[in-house]
């Protein structure tokens, strides 16, 4: 009986964690993490950024994982496209 009750409490805690992570994700926490990772922020800001990313991903939250992937994918492709467009404006004579 005790074991079953413990599992229920653990599942409830994991569900509350997932709901909190998803709300933070909807409020832009994942976007903030990526922006700070890609900026030239001081090391103490980056350390806290890593801690926030870990907290958002704890428990394997797939909604947050997908958001991180989409943001990184967009940022990397946008920056590559911007650089490609910039360099294509130069002509070699």
Secondary structure as the mmCIF struct_conf table of DSSP 4:
data_model
#
loop_
_struct_conf.conf_type_id
_struct_conf.id
_struct_conf.beg_label_comp_id
_struct_conf.beg_label_asym_id
_struct_conf.beg_label_seq_id
_struct_conf.end_label_comp_id
_struct_conf.end_label_asym_id
_struct_conf.end_label_seq_id
HELX_RH_AL_P HELX_RH_AL_P1 UNK A 2 UNK A 26
TURN_TY1_P TURN_TY1_P1 UNK A 27 UNK A 28
HELX_RH_AL_P HELX_RH_AL_P2 UNK A 29 UNK A 38
TURN_TY1_P TURN_TY1_P2 UNK A 39 UNK A 40
HELX_RH_AL_P HELX_RH_AL_P3 UNK A 43 UNK A 57
TURN_TY1_P TURN_TY1_P3 UNK A 58 UNK A 60
HELX_RH_AL_P HELX_RH_AL_P4 UNK A 62 UNK A 88
TURN_TY1_P TURN_TY1_P4 UNK A 89 UNK A 89
#
